[in-house]
Every structure is written in C-alpha cells, then in structure tokens.
Amino acid sequence: MKVEDKVKELLLPILEERDFKLVDIEFVPSKRPILRIYIYNPEGTSIDDCEWVSKRIGALLDVEDLIDKAYVLEVSSPGLDRKFKNIEEYDIFKGRDVVIKTKEPINDKKVFKGKLLGLEDEKVKIKEKEETIEIPLENIIQTKLDF
C-alpha cells in the first residue's frame, strides 16, 4: 500500500470531525521526504484549520511510523488558482463557480464559466447563465475555481 493511501485511511476520520474535505495528498520521497496534505473547509479554510489537522495527523503518523525517516509535513488549502487534480474535487467544489477548458469544442466553445453542478456518468455538469452544459471528463483539459 502506498504512503498516500495509508495516510488517507488515517486522515479521513480526523477530517470528518469538522466536516473538512480531503482534496489531495502528495508524498515526495527524497533525502528528507515531504508529505503534503490539501484540505478544504466549505466555510473557508483557515490557518487554524490546517494547524488543527497537522497536529492530529502528525501525532498519528508518529505512532504508526509510516515514514521510516525524518520528513516534512505540510497541511494547506488547495489554493485559489490551481487546477483540479482528481475527480473527487467535482463533488467537493459542487456549487462553486468554475472555469473549464476542453480539448474539443462543445457548441463551438472550448472555455466554459459557470456554477459546478457536479459529476454524473463521467460528465461534468455546469450551469452557464441559464443553460446546463454536460462536458465529458475525457474532453476536459483543465478545471479551476473561478474568483
């Protein structure tokens, strides 16, 4: 089992305590490994939220001894201007405004801005003005939150 999978298993119950969402986990093995955890609080992710998660998961990781040498633990929000990395984010950020770029045009367009309605049957649904648009996942190059 990969480090990320083990960390996720330990982390999810912690996040559920405060209704936080897990956005991503990155493990960078190196001389001094880095474990990055990205969380989302629907009410706004604060530094205190990140610190709260960091203390709890850090203590668990020390007990479980998943990483066999000294490592750096980073817990943060996913950031305002980054691309979606996994399909779970289409559920996490449901109801938020997004910008989606496609490989192939849909209705003669390749850039869509609207409210994310979610993911269903391998299609991302957004509400752009008064129209609901379905975009096949395999046609999406990039999705980002729109601010």
Disulfide bonds with the S-S distance in Angstrom:
none
